[in-house]
Amino acid sequence: MKSFELYEPTTVQQAVGLLNQFGATVKVIGGGSDQIGGIMKDWVQGKGMPLPVQVVDLTTIPDLKGITVGSDGAHIGATTTLTEIIEHKDLQQTFPLLTQAALSVASPLIRNFGTLGGNINQRPRCWFFRGENFACYKKGGDFCYAVTGDNRYHAIIGGELCYIVHPSDTATALLALNAQAKVSSPSGDRTVPFDQYFHGPREDVLTENVLKANEVLTEVFIPTPTAGTKMAWTKLKDRQVYDFAVVSVAAAFTLDGGNWKDGRVALGGVAPVPYRAQVVEDALKGKDVKTTVKQAAAQIRTVARPMSLNAYKVDIAQGLVERTVLQALG
């Protein structure tokens, strides 16, 4: 690993000021499990992602850590650890979808220092992106090696130029919960719905979200769900230990009688972004959930474009959507 200068700001404005000052040569870290443990290795680099000269540690900013649950919803600081989220009683009661998703992340040790912001903003796990001597699009190269290589874990929806899948479990849950991201820069704060926080490779192949070079994610807000909201989380892994999702599903919805009234179904592990399955939601809207969910889940097939080795993920996605919605019904 190349040496770097470490900065430990105590305010958000100090942090974004450093980002503004250093520009392309600086990176931020939270718990560091992805940046220090993975991305900042000498071999994971390219002209589109040079190794940092400066690193800004966000965990030294007190205002970025903590959980507040009120009548309007939950405010969670970006450097709050996953363990703190999992163990928070109010979150367990009101937002079990998030606590279950956080519990499915990695190992207890990593959850103890891994942060919410870090989990949301982690880079793809693609073995070509993280591998040596692969000058892929996402590293500033001119090819996606998944197209002709081992693509068993890659995107089945929305891949196009780059076929990575977004690895964040918490981001998938937050998308289903209609969460919002608070983003801070030297010029102030802005709020970005999770529907708009991530973008695909066609928009910018070098990044996965809307954060500009001088911006940081500082807080996540989750609005209080409507009374009676049904929620469930399901994650299928290749190994039943600490692993990333082959496919995950988060569902949060309300009923009118037994009919789907409003809600969201989000999938992880299938697309370059946490994917909102609106084709499923549309197929369920106004209909009896129990009798319609199998047919609705099959709508995933209408948007899936599997690669040479990952068509099995389409079957898994369909089955997990059905299972998760039924699980939410209880």
C-alpha positions in Angstrom: 0.0 0.0 0.0 1.2 3.5 -0.9 1.7 5.9 2.0 -0.7 8.8 2.4 -1.3 11.8 4.6 -4.1 11.3 7.1 -6.4 14.1 8.1 -8.8 14.0 11.1 -11.3 16.9 10.9 -13.7 17.6 13.8 -16.4 19.3 11.7 -18.2 18.6 8.4 -17.0 21.9 7.0 -13.4 21.1 7.8 -13.8 17.8 6.0 -15.4 19.1 2.8 -12.9 22.0 2.9 -10.1 19.4 2.7 -11.9 17.6 -0.2 -12.3 20.9 -2.0 -8.6 21.7 -1.4 -7.1 18.4 -2.6 -9.6 17.4 -5.3 -8.8 14.2 -7.2 -5.9 13.1 -4.9 -8.0 12.7 -1.7 -10.4 10.0 -0.5 -12.6 9.7 2.6 -12.9 6.8 5.0 -15.3 5.7 7.7 -14.5 2.3 9.2 -12.1 1.7 6.4 -13.0 -2.0 5.8 -13.4 -1.3 2.0 -11.1 1.6 1.3 -8.1 0.4 3.5 -8.9 -3.3 3.2 -9.6 -3.4 -0.5 -9.6 -0.4 -2.9 -6.3 1.2 -1.7 -4.2 -1.8 -2.6 -1.5 -1.1 -5.2 -3.1 -3.4 -7.8 -6.6 -1.9 -7.6 -5.9 1.3 -9.6 -6.1 2.8 -13.0 -6.1 6.1 -14.7 -9.7 6.6 -13.6 -9.0 5.9 -9.9 -5.5 6.8 -8.8 -4.3 5.9 -5.3 -4.9 8.7 -2.8 -2.2 11.1 -1.6 -4.5 12.3 1.2 -7.1 10.5 3.3 -9.8 12.2 5.3 -11.2 10.2 8.3 -14.8 11.1 8.9 -15.1 9.1 12.1 -13.4 12.0 14.0 -16.4 14.2 13.4 -18.9 13.9 16.4 -21.9 15.3 14.5 -21.7 12.4 12.0 -22.4 9.7 14.6 -25.7 8.9 16.3 -29.3 7.8 15.8 -32.4 9.9 16.6 -35.8 8.5 16.1 -38.7 11.0 16.3 -42.3 11.4 15.1 -41.1 12.3 11.6 -38.7 9.3 11.2 -35.1 8.3 11.9 -32.0 10.4 11.4 -28.8 8.3 11.3 -25.4 9.8 11.1 -23.1 8.5 8.3 -20.4 7.2 10.7 -22.9 5.3 12.9 -21.7 1.7 12.9 -23.8 -1.1 11.7 -23.7 -2.7 15.1 -25.2 0.5 16.6 -28.0 0.3 14.1 -28.7 -3.3 14.7 -28.9 -2.9 18.5 -31.0 0.3 18.5 -34.4 -0.6 20.0 -36.4 2.1 18.3 -35.0 1.1 14.9 -35.7 -2.5 15.6 -39.3 -1.7 16.4 -40.0 0.9 13.6 -37.6 -0.1 10.9 -36.9 -3.8 11.2 -36.1 -4.0 7.5 -33.0 -1.8 8.0 -31.8 -3.6 11.2 -32.2 -7.0 9.5 -30.3 -5.9 6.4 -27.5 -4.4 8.6 -27.4 -7.7 10.5 -26.8 -9.6 7.3 -23.7 -7.6 6.5 -20.3 -9.3 6.8 -19.1 -10.5 10.2 -19.7 -9.1 13.8 -16.2 -7.7 13.8 -16.7 -5.8 10.6 -20.1 -4.5 11.7 -18.5 -3.2 14.9 -16.4 -0.7 12.9 -18.1 -0.6 9.5 -20.3 2.5 9.1 -23.6 3.1 7.4 -22.1 5.6 5.1 -19.3 3.3 4.2 -21.6 0.4 3.5 -23.8 2.6 1.3 -20.9 4.0 -0.7 -18.7 0.9 -0.9 -17.2 0.1 -4.3 -18.2 -2.9 -6.4 -16.9 -6.3 -5.6 -16.3 -7.3 -9.2 -13.2 -9.4 -9.4 -12.1 -7.7 -12.6 -12.4 -4.3 -11.0 -10.5 -5.4 -7.9 -8.1 -7.6 -9.8 -4.6 -7.0 -11.1 -4.0 -6.1 -14.7 -7.6 -5.6 -15.7 -7.9 -2.1 -17.2 -11.7 -2.2 -17.1 -14.1 0.7 -17.8 -14.6 1.4 -14.1 -10.9 1.9 -13.6 -10.6 4.2 -16.7 -9.9 1.4 -19.2 -11.7 0.5 -22.4 -13.3 -2.9 -21.8 -15.7 -4.8 -19.5 -14.0 -8.2 -18.9 -17.3 -9.6 -17.5 -18.7 -9.6 -21.1 -16.4 -12.4 -22.2 -15.1 -13.7 -18.8 -16.6 -15.2 -15.6 -19.8 -13.3 -15.1 -21.7 -15.6 -12.8 -22.2 -12.9 -10.2 -22.6 -9.9 -12.4 -25.6 -7.8 -13.4 -28.8 -9.2 -14.9 -30.5 -5.8 -15.1 -29.2 -2.5 -16.4 -25.5 -3.5 -16.9 -24.7 -2.1 -20.3 -21.2 -0.6 -20.5 -20.2 -2.1 -17.1 -21.9 -5.1 -15.5 -21.0 -4.6 -11.8 -23.7 -5.2 -9.2 -24.0 -2.8 -6.2 -22.9 -4.7 -3.1 -24.7 -2.7 -0.3 -27.3 -4.5 1.7 -28.3 -1.4 3.7 -28.7 0.7 0.5 -31.2 -1.9 -0.8 -33.2 -1.7 2.4 -33.1 2.1 2.5 -34.4 2.3 -1.1 -37.4 0.2 -0.1 -37.9 2.5 2.9 -38.0 5.6 0.7 -35.0 7.1 2.6 -33.2 10.3 1.8 -29.5 11.1 1.9 -28.1 14.4 3.3 -25.1 15.4 1.3 -22.8 18.2 2.5 -20.4 20.4 0.5 -18.5 23.7 1.0 -21.6 25.5 -0.3 -24.1 23.8 2.0 -26.3 20.8 2.3 -28.7 19.1 -0.2 -31.1 16.2 0.2 -31.2 13.4 -2.3 -33.8 10.7 -2.4 -32.3 7.2 -2.5 -34.2 6.8 -5.8 -31.8 9.3 -7.2 -28.6 8.8 -5.1 -27.2 6.0 -7.3 -26.5 6.0 -11.0 -25.6 3.4 -13.6 -22.5 3.2 -15.7 -24.1 4.9 -18.7 -24.3 8.1 -16.7 -20.7 7.9 -15.2 -18.8 4.6 -15.4 -16.2 5.7 -12.9 -18.6 6.3 -10.0 -21.7 4.7 -8.5 -23.4 7.7 -6.9 -24.1 11.4 -7.2 -21.4 12.6 -4.7 -19.2 15.2 -6.2 -15.5 15.3 -5.4 -16.0 17.9 -2.6 -19.2 16.3 -1.1 -19.8 13.7 1.6 -22.8 11.7 2.7 -23.4 13.0 6.3 -26.8 11.6 7.3 -29.6 9.3 6.2 -33.2 10.1 7.0 -36.0 7.5 6.9 -39.6 8.8 7.1 -41.9 7.1 9.6 -43.7 4.3 7.8 -47.5 4.4 7.6 -49.2 2.4 10.4 -49.5 -1.2 9.5 -46.7 -1.2 6.9 -45.5 -4.7 6.2 -41.7 -5.3 5.9 -39.3 -8.1 5.1 -35.7 -8.8 4.1 -34.3 -11.8 2.3 -30.7 -12.4 1.2 -29.3 -15.3 -0.6 -25.5 -15.9 -0.5 -23.2 -18.2 -2.3 -21.8 -19.3 1.0 -23.9 -19.3 4.2 -21.2 -17.4 6.1 -20.2 -13.8 5.9 -20.7 -13.0 2.2 -22.2 -10.6 -0.3 -25.6 -11.1 -1.8 -26.1 -13.2 -4.9 -29.6 -11.6 -4.8 -31.3 -9.8 -1.9 -34.8 -8.4 -1.7 -36.3 -5.7 0.6 -40.1 -5.2 0.6 -42.1 -2.5 2.5 -45.8 -2.0 1.6 -49.3 -1.3 2.9 -52.5 -3.1 2.3 -56.1 -2.1 1.8 -57.9 -5.2 3.0 -55.7 -7.9 1.4 -54.9 -5.8 -1.6 -51.6 -4.0 -2.3 -52.1 -0.3 -1.6 -48.7 1.3 -1.8 -45.1 0.2 -1.3 -41.7 -0.7 -2.7 -39.8 -3.8 -3.7 -36.0 -3.4 -4.0 -33.4 -5.8 -5.1 -29.6 -6.1 -4.4 -27.1 -8.1 -6.3 -28.8 -7.8 -9.7 -27.9 -4.4 -11.1 -25.2 -1.7 -10.9 -27.5 0.2 -8.5 -29.9 -1.0 -5.8 -32.8 -1.8 -8.1 -36.4 -0.8 -7.5 -38.6 -3.4 -9.1 -41.4 -1.1 -10.2 -42.6 -3.8 -12.6 -43.4 -6.0 -9.6 -45.0 -3.1 -7.7 -47.2 -2.2 -10.7 -48.3 -5.8 -11.1 -49.4 -5.9 -7.4 -51.0 -2.5 -7.2 -54.7 -2.8 -6.1 -54.7 -6.6 -6.3 -54.8 -9.3 -3.7 -51.2 -9.9 -2.7 -51.4 -13.5 -1.8 -53.0 -14.6 -5.0 -51.1 -12.2 -7.3 -47.5 -12.3 -5.9 -46.3 -15.3 -7.9 -47.4 -13.7 -11.2 -46.1 -10.3 -10.1 -42.7 -11.7 -9.2 -42.4 -13.2 -12.6 -42.4 -9.7 -14.1 -38.7 -9.5 -13.2 -38.1 -11.6 -16.3 -39.4 -8.8 -18.5 -36.5 -6.5 -17.5 -33.8 -9.1 -17.0 -31.0 -9.4 -19.5 -28.7 -12.1 -18.2 -25.2 -12.8 -19.3 -23.6 -16.1 -20.4 -23.2 -17.5 -16.9 -25.7 -15.8 -14.7 -29.2 -16.7 -16.0 -29.7 -18.6 -12.7 -30.0 -15.2 -10.9 -33.2 -14.4 -12.8 -34.8 -17.5 -11.3 -33.5 -16.6 -7.8 -34.7 -13.0 -8.1 -38.2 -14.1 -9.0 -38.3 -16.7 -6.2 -36.9 -14.3 -3.6 -39.4 -11.5 -4.5 -42.3 -13.9 -4.0 -40.9 -15.3 -0.8 -40.1 -11.9 0.7 -43.5 -10.4 0.0 -45.2 -13.4 1.5 -42.9 -13.3 4.5 -43.9 -9.7 5.0 -47.5 -10.7 5.1 -46.7 -13.0 8.0 
